[in-house]
Amino acid sequence: MAAPAPDSLLAHWWRNLDRPSWRNFALAMLALAAALLLALYSGVAAETGSLWLAACAALGALAVAGWVALTIVPVLARRTPLRWLAYQIDYKLTREGVVYLAAVFIVALAAFNTGNNLLFLVLASLLAGIAVSGVLSRMVLTGIELKLELPEHIFAERPIVAVAELRNEKLSLPSFSLRLIGEVKKRQAEANPRQILATPVYFPYIPRQQTARQNVELVFPRRGVYRQDAFGLRTRFPFGFLEKTRRVESELEVVVYPRVQPTEEFYEVLPLVSGELESFSRGRGHDLYSIRDYQPTDSARHVDWKASAKTGTLQVREFTREDERRVMLVLDTFAGAAGDGQCEASPAEFATHFERAVTLCACLAWHFYEIDSALEFRAPGLKVSLAPAGEVIYEIMRHLAFARPLPSETRDTFLSDLAQETHIYKIILTSQPRGSIPTSLWTSSYFHFIHAL
């Protein structure tokens, strides 16, 4: 079956025609034509001496024009899309434009000094080029809708592929040579220099009523929130004399998780954590592995009495080990108390140590997610209950993206409360002094001190 032929421009225009608006427009034109005829007739009547007739015709013309202005014009204004008039467009003179204007100035001086008609024609052509450039570049920038698609989960220092999309809503005209850039206000750039789109994206051609898409590789260097206050559509079309930028307001915001690429600290900590976790989680399986001779350290409930009766010696059942992989990850964001001998670093140095701690915490969480552990997470003011890591990993990552050090003066019983939970092994990253940590925590936890990172 043959594909249907695409609609012509005329058919598309006729199908989307706003007939009530055109009807009102035609009525307004007829009424204004009648008002013009009355005004002309008033002038003729005044010349022939019929003053009353001239006055009545003039009042009739004013009445008809006033009726059109008060009734039909507001209706047409409400139904007419004039969004392009409100576009904020910035202008910047390019190097080529400076040379061109210098040439225009020289030709103008020569034309006015000599009075040569040919020079005036050349001057008029040069000025017409500026006018044409302004009109065409504005037409290129109007009627363009933009969208930037980003992945749902973004990690620091890991490249992602975003999709920049521009749609040309114009019915009959294409757009040429557009660049999509990220813009920020000067005051906001000083307060929050993090923007999403840092490199321009070039679109050579966008047909009418069609969409153009470009893949963009983005890398976010740090965790946290990235915002884009506005985008800019920039063009030098057609001659490159002026660089015009149409500002498009935006409320785009993304949360960037900490990096999860293993660090040196991660490779140092993981073997220690794995060893202590294995020794803490002793085998509690239910599948029979073997029957062996009784040893003094064995529990009496594991004695196999039938096997013992047959052999005449005590025999015990040995079961396979079930590695439950249950772990609690704890990030203590309270700064160390002053004078404890551990936090003598400056605020800037402590901030560096804290960032390393957050990164290490993210790497550990991601490691337990990859090995399908059951993971629980704790931080001051936050509790993520024990669940398969795949269900809670992004909730944990989101919290780590916003984590900030808390003042030591507000330190509460955070670590003391953890001492009550002895059923699960804990990995704790903290800046608290060793003497302030409850003794019972040492037997069921692995501690890594932030100041040592």
Helices and strands as residue ranges (DSSP letters): H 9-15, H 19-47, H 51-67, I 68-72, H 73-79, G 83-86, E 88-93, H 95-114, H 117-141, E 144-149, E 154-155, E 160-168, E 175-183, H 186-191, E 201-206, E 211-218, E 224-235, E 242-257, H 264-280, E 288-293, G 300-302, H 305-311, E 315-319, E 326-331, H 347-370, E 374-379, E 382-388, H 389-402, G 408-410, H 414-418, E 425-430, G 434-436, H 439-442, E 445-449, G 450-452
